[in-house]
Amino acid sequence: MNQRDLVIIVTDQERYPQHIRALRTAQYTYAVYFSTTNSTNPFEYGLYDNVADPLQMVNLLAVKAASMLPIWVQLDSELQMAMRDANAAPQNVVWQPPRLAG
């Protein structure tokens, strides 16, 4: 995927413990929500199909994570590269790779 095909979204606000890094392509929006203060469950993930679900009502990782794992891994890799390129990698956070719960 080239740079014209994606958008990186970064949200870090001092007054909220939740931070967001997201990647939007023509097909998918992939979002990683993380906390720098919640050490028991610091990461939550969202993957949305922008074509089939333009209002992003269904998190594909909540309903069919196993079948979405290859796309999840690919988008996570692209997000990490985009964060490095934009100097937007989170500070003081160990990035968690995609993995199925359980």
ChimeraX commands (.cxc) that place a marker at each C-alpha (Angstrom):
marker #1 position 0.00,0.00,0.00 radius 0.5
marker #1 position 1.41,3.39,-0.86 radius 0.5
marker #1 position 1.11,6.57,1.18 radius 0.5
marker #1 position -1.73,7.96,-0.95 radius 0.5
marker #1 position -3.92,5.00,0.00 radius 0.5
marker #1 position -3.92,5.52,3.75 radius 0.5
marker #1 position -4.47,8.08,6.45 radius 0.5
marker #1 position -3.00,7.85,9.93 radius 0.5
marker #1 position -5.02,9.31,12.80 radius 0.5
marker #1 position -3.35,10.24,16.07 radius 0.5
marker #1 position -5.10,11.38,19.22 radius 0.5
marker #1 position -3.22,12.10,22.44 radius 0.5
marker #1 position -4.97,14.36,24.89 radius 0.5
marker #1 position -3.59,15.05,28.33 radius 0.5
marker #1 position -6.99,15.13,29.99 radius 0.5
marker #1 position -8.01,11.65,28.76 radius 0.5
marker #1 position -6.13,8.45,29.57 radius 0.5
marker #1 position -7.23,6.88,26.28 radius 0.5
marker #1 position -5.02,7.36,23.22 radius 0.5
marker #1 position -5.79,6.37,19.65 radius 0.5
marker #1 position -3.72,5.41,16.66 radius 0.5
marker #1 position -5.74,4.54,13.57 radius 0.5
marker #1 position -5.26,3.79,9.93 radius 0.5
marker #1 position -7.92,4.31,7.30 radius 0.5
marker #1 position -7.75,2.76,3.86 radius 0.5
marker #1 position -10.43,2.64,1.17 radius 0.5
marker #1 position -11.63,-0.72,2.53 radius 0.5
marker #1 position -10.93,-0.64,6.28 radius 0.5
marker #1 position -10.47,1.52,9.32 radius 0.5
marker #1 position -8.20,-0.05,11.93 radius 0.5
marker #1 position -8.01,1.62,15.33 radius 0.5
marker #1 position -5.89,0.87,18.37 radius 0.5
marker #1 position -7.08,2.40,21.62 radius 0.5
marker #1 position -4.59,2.30,24.44 radius 0.5
marker #1 position -4.02,3.62,27.89 radius 0.5
marker #1 position -0.77,4.58,29.52 radius 0.5
marker #1 position -2.36,4.14,32.97 radius 0.5
marker #1 position -4.26,0.83,32.66 radius 0.5
marker #1 position -1.65,-1.89,32.95 radius 0.5
marker #1 position -4.09,-4.83,33.11 radius 0.5
marker #1 position -5.74,-4.21,29.73 radius 0.5
marker #1 position -3.93,-1.36,28.00 radius 0.5
marker #1 position -5.03,-2.16,24.41 radius 0.5
marker #1 position -8.37,-2.42,22.61 radius 0.5
marker #1 position -8.74,-2.87,18.86 radius 0.5
marker #1 position -11.33,-1.95,16.27 radius 0.5
marker #1 position -11.51,-3.05,12.64 radius 0.5
marker #1 position -14.31,-1.73,10.44 radius 0.5
marker #1 position -15.26,-2.36,6.83 radius 0.5
marker #1 position -15.72,1.10,5.31 radius 0.5
marker #1 position -17.53,-0.29,2.25 radius 0.5
marker #1 position -19.99,-2.71,3.86 radius 0.5
marker #1 position -20.34,-0.71,7.10 radius 0.5
marker #1 position -19.65,2.99,6.39 radius 0.5
marker #1 position -21.03,4.06,9.79 radius 0.5
marker #1 position -18.59,1.69,11.52 radius 0.5
marker #1 position -21.23,0.01,13.64 radius 0.5
marker #1 position -19.71,-3.50,13.59 radius 0.5
marker #1 position -16.23,-4.15,14.96 radius 0.5
marker #1 position -15.09,-7.11,12.87 radius 0.5
marker #1 position -12.64,-8.12,15.58 radius 0.5
marker #1 position -15.54,-8.54,18.00 radius 0.5
marker #1 position -17.64,-10.72,15.70 radius 0.5
marker #1 position -15.16,-12.68,13.58 radius 0.5
marker #1 position -11.63,-12.09,14.80 radius 0.5
marker #1 position -10.21,-15.43,13.64 radius 0.5
marker #1 position -11.18,-14.91,10.01 radius 0.5
marker #1 position -9.96,-11.29,10.10 radius 0.5
marker #1 position -6.54,-12.14,11.61 radius 0.5
marker #1 position -4.55,-11.89,8.32 radius 0.5
marker #1 position -6.07,-8.46,7.57 radius 0.5
marker #1 position -5.57,-7.40,11.18 radius 0.5
marker #1 position -1.89,-8.35,11.10 radius 0.5
marker #1 position -1.38,-6.55,7.76 radius 0.5
marker #1 position -3.09,-3.34,8.89 radius 0.5
marker #1 position -1.24,-3.37,12.21 radius 0.5
marker #1 position 2.05,-3.62,10.34 radius 0.5
marker #1 position 1.05,-0.74,8.05 radius 0.5
marker #1 position -0.03,1.33,11.05 radius 0.5
marker #1 position 3.30,0.77,12.78 radius 0.5
marker #1 position 5.19,1.82,9.64 radius 0.5
marker #1 position 2.99,4.90,9.24 radius 0.5
marker #1 position 3.53,5.85,12.89 radius 0.5
marker #1 position 7.29,5.57,12.47 radius 0.5
marker #1 position 7.21,7.61,9.25 radius 0.5
marker #1 position 5.08,10.32,10.90 radius 0.5
marker #1 position 7.04,10.23,14.17 radius 0.5
marker #1 position 3.76,9.38,15.88 radius 0.5
marker #1 position 4.68,6.18,17.73 radius 0.5
marker #1 position 3.35,6.24,21.28 radius 0.5
marker #1 position 5.87,7.00,23.97 radius 0.5
marker #1 position 6.33,4.77,27.03 radius 0.5
marker #1 position 4.06,2.07,25.57 radius 0.5
marker #1 position 5.08,-1.40,24.45 radius 0.5
marker #1 position 3.10,-1.99,21.27 radius 0.5
marker #1 position 1.13,-5.24,21.40 radius 0.5
marker #1 position 0.97,-7.30,18.21 radius 0.5
marker #1 position -2.40,-8.63,17.06 radius 0.5
marker #1 position -3.39,-11.89,18.69 radius 0.5
marker #1 position -6.60,-13.73,19.33 radius 0.5
marker #1 position -7.97,-13.76,22.86 radius 0.5
marker #1 position -7.99,-17.01,24.71 radius 0.5
marker link #1:1,2 radius 0.2
marker link #1:2,3 radius 0.2
marker link #1:3,4 radius 0.2
marker link #1:4,5 radius 0.2
marker link #1:5,6 radius 0.2
marker link #1:6,7 radius 0.2
marker link #1:7,8 radius 0.2
marker link #1:8,9 radius 0.2
marker link #1:9,10 radius 0.2
marker link #1:10,11 radius 0.2
marker link #1:11,12 radius 0.2
marker link #1:12,13 radius 0.2
marker link #1:13,14 radius 0.2
marker link #1:14,15 radius 0.2
marker link #1:15,16 radius 0.2
marker link #1:16,17 radius 0.2
marker link #1:17,18 radius 0.2
marker link #1:18,19 radius 0.2
marker link #1:19,20 radius 0.2
marker link #1:20,21 radius 0.2
marker link #1:21,22 radius 0.2
marker link #1:22,23 radius 0.2
marker link #1:23,24 radius 0.2
marker link #1:24,25 radius 0.2
marker link #1:25,26 radius 0.2
marker link #1:26,27 radius 0.2
marker link #1:27,28 radius 0.2
marker link #1:28,29 radius 0.2
marker link #1:29,30 radius 0.2
marker link #1:30,31 radius 0.2
marker link #1:31,32 radius 0.2
marker link #1:32,33 radius 0.2
marker link #1:33,34 radius 0.2
marker link #1:34,35 radius 0.2
marker link #1:35,36 radius 0.2
marker link #1:36,37 radius 0.2
marker link #1:37,38 radius 0.2
marker link #1:38,39 radius 0.2
marker link #1:39,40 radius 0.2
marker link #1:40,41 radius 0.2
marker link #1:41,42 radius 0.2
marker link #1:42,43 radius 0.2
marker link #1:43,44 radius 0.2
marker link #1:44,45 radius 0.2
marker link #1:45,46 radius 0.2
marker link #1:46,47 radius 0.2
marker link #1:47,48 radius 0.2
marker link #1:48,49 radius 0.2
marker link #1:49,50 radius 0.2
marker link #1:50,51 radius 0.2
marker link #1:51,52 radius 0.2
marker link #1:52,53 radius 0.2
marker link #1:53,54 radius 0.2
marker link #1:54,55 radius 0.2
marker link #1:55,56 radius 0.2
marker link #1:56,57 radius 0.2
marker link #1:57,58 radius 0.2
marker link #1:58,59 radius 0.2
marker link #1:59,60 radius 0.2
marker link #1:60,61 radius 0.2
marker link #1:61,62 radius 0.2
marker link #1:62,63 radius 0.2
marker link #1:63,64 radius 0.2
marker link #1:64,65 radius 0.2
marker link #1:65,66 radius 0.2
marker link #1:66,67 radius 0.2
marker link #1:67,68 radius 0.2
marker link #1:68,69 radius 0.2
marker link #1:69,70 radius 0.2
marker link #1:70,71 radius 0.2
marker link #1:71,72 radius 0.2
marker link #1:72,73 radius 0.2
marker link #1:73,74 radius 0.2
marker link #1:74,75 radius 0.2
marker link #1:75,76 radius 0.2
marker link #1:76,77 radius 0.2
marker link #1:77,78 radius 0.2
marker link #1:78,79 radius 0.2
marker link #1:79,80 radius 0.2
marker link #1:80,81 radius 0.2
marker link #1:81,82 radius 0.2
marker link #1:82,83 radius 0.2
marker link #1:83,84 radius 0.2
marker link #1:84,85 radius 0.2
marker link #1:85,86 radius 0.2
marker link #1:86,87 radius 0.2
marker link #1:87,88 radius 0.2
marker link #1:88,89 radius 0.2
marker link #1:89,90 radius 0.2
marker link #1:90,91 radius 0.2
marker link #1:91,92 radius 0.2
marker link #1:92,93 radius 0.2
marker link #1:93,94 radius 0.2
marker link #1:94,95 radius 0.2
marker link #1:95,96 radius 0.2
marker link #1:96,97 radius 0.2
marker link #1:97,98 radius 0.2
marker link #1:98,99 radius 0.2
marker link #1:99,100 radius 0.2
marker link #1:100,101 radius 0.2
marker link #1:101,102 radius 0.2
view
